[in-house]
Amino acid sequence: MALGIDQWDIEVRPWGWLRLREQSGGGPSVFLRYQLAGPPKQERLELQSVVMQGGTSEALSGRVWRRIPLSQIEEALTSWLVQMPFNAPTEAVARNAAQARESFMSGSDLSDVESPSLDFLDEYFDQTEDLATMFFKPMPSNSLVSDGTEGLPAGKIPQIKAPEGRLTDEFLGDVAEAYRWLTDAKKAPAPAISEMTNVPVRTVHRWIYEARKRNILPPARPGRAG
């Protein structure tokens, strides 16, 4: 199937702010603010603020939060802001890391920019584009997106991964969303989900059965293949 993994574009600004937006467009914007805590050279990142704005094609939900690659973001920030200024391979790299750290945590020394209010975060990011001192490569968002070609409807569905433990309502909700999307696309849902997750079709049928049992999916229609 012509489905690609959506990606988060991540922008960094002074005063510890990050903005995340998915490349497929129309989805929510996510703003994160970090601060450093702890004694010198033993500091750790702390997430202080989270602001989420619904998009034109997707409202806010717990699913959006689960798509955010927090651990990868925090690993990259820790490497550059906490470790690199004191363990850089060269003095030049250490100096650049220290400058980025100062700008990120305390505002930029290049401009009299102030920490933004929560009501004007988009304007703040647009107005301070030239003050970005750190850059992230796009990160996967754990959703699949279609551009509407090859007989598939445009839109996105969760990137389903087989659970290692029990079947949670959250996981079955993702299965149900994929089921509905594939049904609208005139695709047999169970074989398609089996292909996406690399599990046997009978396993997917068990997920679908459990989703119906918990009223996450409606009862099957007679004569309709699952």
C-alpha positions in Angstrom: 0.0 0.0 0.0 1.1 3.5 -0.8 1.4 4.7 2.8 4.4 6.7 4.2 5.4 7.4 7.7 4.6 11.0 8.7 7.4 13.1 10.2 7.6 15.8 12.9 9.3 19.0 11.9 10.9 20.4 15.1 11.9 24.0 15.6 13.9 25.4 18.5 13.8 28.9 19.9 15.3 30.8 22.9 13.8 30.4 26.3 13.6 26.6 26.0 10.8 26.4 23.5 10.2 23.8 20.8 7.5 23.7 18.2 6.5 20.4 16.6 4.3 20.1 13.4 3.7 17.1 11.2 4.8 17.4 7.6 1.5 16.1 6.3 -0.1 19.4 7.4 -3.5 20.1 8.9 -2.6 18.4 12.2 -2.1 19.9 15.7 0.8 22.0 16.7 2.7 21.0 19.8 4.8 23.4 21.9 7.2 22.2 24.6 9.2 24.2 27.0 12.3 22.8 28.8 14.5 24.0 31.6 17.7 22.7 33.2 17.6 21.6 36.8 20.3 20.3 39.2 23.8 21.2 40.2 26.4 22.3 37.5 27.6 19.4 35.3 24.9 17.2 36.8 22.0 18.9 35.3 18.9 17.3 33.8 16.2 18.5 31.5 12.8 19.1 32.9 9.7 19.6 30.8 8.0 22.7 32.2 5.1 23.5 29.8 3.1 21.7 27.1 0.8 23.6 24.8 -1.2 21.8 22.1 -3.3 23.5 19.4 -5.8 21.5 17.3 -5.3 21.4 13.6 -7.7 22.0 10.7 -8.0 18.2 10.0 -7.4 16.7 13.4 -8.6 17.6 16.8 -6.6 17.1 20.0 -6.6 13.6 21.5 -4.5 11.3 23.5 -3.4 9.7 20.3 -1.6 13.0 19.3 0.3 12.9 22.6 1.4 9.3 22.0 2.8 10.3 18.6 5.3 12.8 20.1 8.8 11.4 20.2 9.6 12.8 23.6 12.4 10.4 24.5 14.3 11.1 21.3 13.9 14.8 21.6 15.1 14.8 25.2 18.0 12.6 24.4 19.2 15.0 21.6 18.7 18.0 23.9 20.6 16.4 26.7 23.5 15.5 24.4 23.8 19.1 23.1 22.9 21.2 26.1 24.1 19.1 29.1 27.0 16.9 27.8 28.5 18.7 24.8 29.5 22.0 26.4 31.8 20.1 28.8 32.8 17.0 26.8 33.1 18.3 23.2 35.9 16.9 21.0 37.2 20.5 20.2 37.1 23.9 21.8 35.1 25.3 18.8 32.4 22.7 19.3 32.3 23.3 23.0 32.0 27.0 22.4 29.1 26.6 20.0 27.4 24.2 22.3 27.8 26.7 25.2 26.3 29.5 23.1 23.4 27.3 22.0 22.8 26.4 25.6 22.8 30.0 26.8 20.4 31.1 24.1 18.1 28.1 24.5 17.8 28.4 28.3 18.1 32.2 28.9 17.1 33.9 25.7 19.3 35.1 22.9 22.2 37.4 23.3 21.6 38.4 19.6 18.3 40.2 20.3 16.3 41.6 23.1 13.8 38.8 22.7 11.6 38.0 25.7 10.0 34.8 26.7 6.6 34.6 25.0 3.2 34.3 26.6 1.2 31.1 25.9 -1.3 33.0 23.8 1.2 34.1 21.2 3.5 31.1 20.6 3.0 30.8 16.9 3.7 34.5 16.4 6.8 34.1 18.6 8.2 31.2 16.5 7.5 33.1 13.2 9.2 36.3 14.4 12.3 34.6 15.8 13.1 32.2 13.0 16.6 33.7 12.6 17.4 33.0 16.3 17.3 29.3 16.1 20.6 28.0 17.5 19.8 24.2 17.3 18.4 22.2 14.5 16.6 18.8 14.5 16.3 16.3 11.7 12.6 15.3 11.2 11.5 12.6 13.6 8.9 9.9 12.9 5.4 10.6 14.3 4.1 7.0 14.5 1.3 7.7 12.0 1.0 6.7 8.3 -0.2 9.2 5.8 -1.6 8.8 2.3 -1.7 11.6 -0.3 -4.8 10.2 -2.0 -3.1 8.4 -4.8 -3.2 4.7 -5.9 -6.8 4.3 -4.9 -6.4 5.3 -1.3 -8.2 8.2 0.4 -6.1 11.0 1.6 -5.5 11.1 5.3 -3.6 9.4 8.1 -4.0 6.4 10.3 -2.0 5.2 13.3 1.1 3.2 12.7 0.1 0.0 14.5 2.7 -2.1 16.3 1.9 -5.4 17.8 1.7 -5.1 21.6 4.1 -7.1 23.8 1.6 -7.4 26.6 -2.2 -7.1 27.0 -4.5 -5.5 24.5 -5.2 -2.0 25.9 -8.2 0.2 24.9 -5.7 2.6 23.4 -4.2 0.0 21.1 -7.6 -1.3 20.1 -8.7 2.2 19.4 -5.8 2.5 16.9 -6.9 -0.8 15.3 -10.4 0.5 15.1 -9.3 3.7 13.4 -7.2 1.8 10.9 -10.1 -0.6 10.3 -12.5 2.2 9.5 -10.0 4.0 7.2 -9.3 0.8 5.3 -13.0 0.0 5.0 -13.5 3.4 3.5 -10.6 2.7 1.1 -12.4 -0.5 -0.1 -9.6 -2.6 1.3 -10.0 -5.8 3.4 -9.0 -4.4 6.8 -7.6 -7.6 8.4 -5.1 -8.5 5.7 -4.0 -4.9 5.3 -3.4 -4.5 9.0 -1.6 -7.9 9.0 0.7 -6.5 6.3 1.4 -3.3 8.3 2.1 -5.1 11.5 3.8 -8.2 10.2 1.6 -10.5 12.3 -0.7 -13.3 11.1 -4.2 -12.4 9.8 -5.7 -14.5 12.6 -4.0 -12.3 15.1 -5.6 -9.2 13.6 -9.0 -11.0 13.6 -8.5 -11.5 17.3 -7.8 -7.8 17.8 -10.9 -6.9 15.8 -13.0 -9.3 17.8 -11.7 -7.8 21.1 -12.4 -4.3 19.8 -16.0 -5.3 19.0 -16.3 -7.0 22.4 -15.3 -3.8 24.2 -17.6 -1.6 21.9 -14.6 0.1 20.4 -15.8 -1.2 17.0 -19.5 -1.8 16.2 -20.8 -5.3 15.6 -19.9 -6.9 12.3 -22.4 -6.6 9.5 -23.7 -9.8 8.0 -21.8 -10.8 4.8 -19.1 -8.2 5.3 -15.5 -9.4 5.4 -13.3 -8.2 8.3 
